[in-house]
């Protein structure tokens, strides 16, 4: 199982993703004390400015691990009951029978049955998941829109349910995590951003990680290019964007080094207690936003190669950007990868995303990074 890092192989693998059509990407891989950092391609297609491995990046739903860890800290202190109904805490936001039936755990592992609010917040995405019937217009229209979390939650709660509370497979939904953000604020008496910053980000010693207040990424960063399945051609830069459309469920800015540090500490029981970590690693089947069934725990999901150890972490996308961070269960082998193009697959005649060389090249990079 133990394969030392091969810098030449990793350099070739990251270069292949760029050659396959990714404008720019960067990564950090760790094996014990060995560290490899690499980058390939450009941060700005207009100027040719190169990407570097220390860039700050919007990491999307990787934020959910941070939010889940914050909630579990409050479970440890007795402020939140993991298996108590959300209606006990937020009766106005999830009223009536559903509020009584949906527990905090169901929100964290996406088995609440609450619908995703995004197609309601972005009118041109209304047909989602029928991607061919969507369009990217609202992404532009909403670039500087200041959404209120309670309005977004209401869209998800009043939309037709996608399942019964606690039923499996669950369906991945940002509505769940916006509710967890409201729950955190209620029990801590401070904003979720402040609580997560103090008790998760700073506790893990992350120096380049923040929940942004405005639409800009501070410090060195890449442009973020959104293709929306070939409907935006050439892809458009969405690196400047008001992130209130997801808030502390997917707005985090971080670096690949910080992500590896965070997941390493989390899996070592240094962010939440070992018993909370065990809860995070109890999985249920959940249908991802890409329509695939994955195993999902409490803000964590596993990946494993045949005959290899299990890795735990999370992936994330925003308009134009994406990242994946995975750490082996023993904490020894780690990978964090960031990319600056999203939804590069064009659609076939039946409206399904077509395979793209980037998919295979990324999968090969992940294999080399995780398993050597």
N, C-alpha and C positions, 0 to 999 in steps of 0.2 A: 504493500500500500504506500510505502513512503518513497516518493520520488522527489529528489532535490530539484530546486528551480533550475531551469535551463534558459538562461537569458536569450540565447540565439533563437531558440524555438519560440519563446514568447514574443520577441521582436518580429519574427517572421509572421506569427499568427495575427498580431495587431496590425501589421502592415497590410496583410491580406484583407482585413475588414475594410480598410480605407480603399484598397484597390477595387473591392467589390462594389463601391459606390457610396460609402459613408464619408461625408466631408471631413469629419475629424472625430477622434476618440482617444481616450487616455485611461490608464489603469494602474493599479498597484496590486501586486501579488506578494504574499508573505508565506514563508515556510519556516516556522520557528524564528530564528534570528536573521534568516536570509530575507532580503527585501529586493524586489524588482519593481521599478516604475518605468512605464513606457508611454509614448504618445505617437500618433500617426495622423497626418493630414493637417487640415487648416481649421482655425477658429473663426475665420472670416473669409468667405469665398470671394468677396470683392477685392480684398487687399492681399490675400494670400498669407495673412498673419498665421503662424503655426500654433497648433494646440500644444500645451505643455502639461505634464502630469500633475502639477500643483494647482491647476485652475479650480476655481469655485464653480459650482454647478447646481442647477435645480434638479433635485433627485426624486421628485414626485412622491409616490406612495411609500417609498422607503421611510418617509415621515411616520407612517402608521406604526412602525415598531417603536418609535419614540413615544408616540401618544399612548400606545398600549402599555408600555413600561411605566409611564406616569400614572395611568389608571391602576395598575397592579401595585404600585407603591402605596396608593391610597387604600387599596384592598388590605395590604399588609398592616396599615395603621388603623384599620377598622372603620374608616370613613365610608367605604363603599363595599357592598356585598356583591360578589361576583355572580351569584345566582339569585339575587333579588330583582324584582321587576323594575324596569326603567320608569314606569309610571309612578313608583314611589318617590322618585327623585325629580322627575320632569313631567308632572301630570298634564301640564298645558301643551307640551310639545308632542307627547304620545298619549293622547287621552283614551279613556274607556278600556274596553276589553283588551285591545292590543297592548296598551301600556301595562296591563296586568300580566300579559302572557309573554312579553318580550323581556328577557333578562339582560343584564349588563354583559354577560358572557356571549349571548347571541349577537350582540352588537359587535363585539371584538372579533368573533370568528365568522361573521357574515351569515349567520343562520336566522336572522330576525325576520326575513321575508319582506323587509322594507325595500322599496324600489330605489333605483339610482335617480337622483334629481337632475343630473346633467342635461338629458334631452329636453327637460322642461325649462332649464335656465338658459339654454342656447337654442333658440327656435330652429335654426337650420340643422340641428342634430336630432330633431323630434323623432325621426324614423328609426334612430339607433335601437337595436343592433342591426337593422337592415341598412348596412353602410352605403350601398349604392343609391339609396334614396335620401342620403344626407348631403349636406354641402358645408363648405368652410366659412360661409359669409359671416356667421355670428362670432367666429373667433376674432375677426377684425373689429366687428361692431362693439365687442365687449372688452377690448384691450384695456381700457381704463375704467371699466364699470366697477363700482364699489358694491359688491353684493353683501347682504346681511345674512348671517348664518341661519337665523331663525326663519327667514323667507325660504332659503334653500331647503331647510329641513321640512318645512311645510309642503313644498313641492313633492318631496320624496314620500312623506307620510300620507299625503292625500292621493298620490298616484296608486293605480291598482297594485295590490300586493304581488310579489313574485314568488311567494311561498308561505307556508304556515310557520309561525314562530317555532324555532327549534327543529324544523324539518330539514332533511338533507336530500340531495345536495343543496347547500346554501347558495346564494347568489351574491357575488361581490358587489358592494354598494357603498359609495362615499357617504350616503346619508347616515349610515351606521356611525362613522367616525366623527361626523359633525355633531352628532348627539353625544358622543363620548367627550368631545371638547366642551360642550355645554355642561355635562355632568362634572367634569373636572373643575370648571369655573364655579359651579354651585358649591362643591364640597371644600374647595381650597380658599374661596373668597378672593381669588386673584384671577388675572387672565390666564388662559391656558398657555399662551406664549410665554408668559413670565414664569409660570410653574415649570413647564417643560425645560425652559432655558436653565433655570436654577438647579432643578433636581435631576435632570437627565443629561443635558448637554454639558453643563459645567461639572457635574458629578463625574462624567466620563473624561473630563479634561480635553474637550474638543475645542480647539482654538479657531477653526475656520468654518464653524457650523452655526447657522442662525435661522430663525423664523423671521422672514423679512417683513418690515412694516410698509414699505413702498414697492413700486413696480420694478425697481432696478436691482441688479446683482452687483453688490459691492466687490471691489478687488478684481484681480485678473480673472477673466471668464471668456467663454466662447459665445458666439452668436448661436441661436437655436433655430433650426430650420424645420418647418412643418410642411409636409407634402400632402397631407390628408388623402392618402390612397391615390395619388396622382392628380387630384383635382386642383392642387396648387402647384403650378408648374411655370417657372422654377419655384422650388420651395421658398417660403417666406420666413423672415427672421422674426421670432416671437420672444426674443430674450428679454425685452422690456414688456412686462405684463403685470397687471394688478392680480395678485394671487388670492384675492378674497373669494374667488369661485371655488376654492378648496380649503382655504385657511389651514389650520394646523393638522389637517388630515393628509395634505400632500404638498405643502408649500416650502419645505425645508431647502436651504442652500447648504451644501457641504463640499468636502473634497474626498477623493478616493482614500487618502491616508486617514482622514477622520472617520470615514465609514468603517474601515477595517478596525480601527482602534475601538470604535463603539461596539461593534458586534463581538469583538474579542472579549471585551469587558462584560458584555451582557451574558455571553455563554460561560464566563468564568464566575457568574453569580455576583458580580460587583456593581450592577445597576439595579437589579431586583434580587430578592432572596432566591436561593436554590429551589425552594418549593414553588415560588412564583414562576421561575423559569420552567419548571416541570409542567405547570399549567399552560404556559405559552407553547410548549411542545406537544400538547395533546391536540391532535388534528381531526378535522372532519372534512368530507369532500365538499368543495365549493366550486361553482362555475365562475371562471375568471371573466374579465371584461373582453378577453379575446375569444370567449366561448369554449375554453378548454376546462376540463374538470381537474382541479389540483387539490392536494392536501393542504389544509390551512389551519394553523393553530390560533394563538392569540397574538396577532400582529407579526407572526413569523410563518414561513413555510419552508418545507424541506426540498432538497434536490439530491438525487444520488445517481451515480453512474453504476453500471453493472459491476458487481463485485467490489465496489468502492464504499468508503465511509459516507455517512449522511452529512450533508452541509445544510446549515440553517441561515436564513436571511430574508431578503425581500427585494422585489424589483419595483421600478416606478417610472412613470412617464408624465410629462407635462406637454403643453403645446411646443413641439420642436425639440424636446430634450428627453433623455432617458438614462437610467442607471440600473445596475444590478450589483448587489453586495451579498456575498455568501461566505460563511465561515464553517469549517468542519467542526463537528460536535466536540472534538477534543481541543478546539481552539488553535490548533497548530498551523493549519493551512487556511489561507484567506485570499479572497479575490474581491476587488471592487472595480467596476468598469463603467465609464460614462461615455455617452454618445450624443452627437449634436444634430441628429436628424431623426424624425419620427414618422411613422406610417408611410414608409417608403414603398410598400407593396401596392402595385396597381391592382385593379379589380378585373376578374375575368367576366365572360359574358353572363354568368349566372350571379354576378355581384359578390363573388368570394375573393378575398385577397390572394393574389397569385404568389407562388414562391419567388424569392429574389435571391441572388447570390449573396447579399448581405446576411441573410438568415443562416446559411450554411457556414459562412466565414465567422460569424459571431459564435455559433455553436462550437466550432473548432477552437476558437480562442478560449471559451469557457472550459472546454475539456482540458486543454493544455494547462490553463491556470489552476484548475481545481485538482486534476489528477496527474499532471506531469506527463 
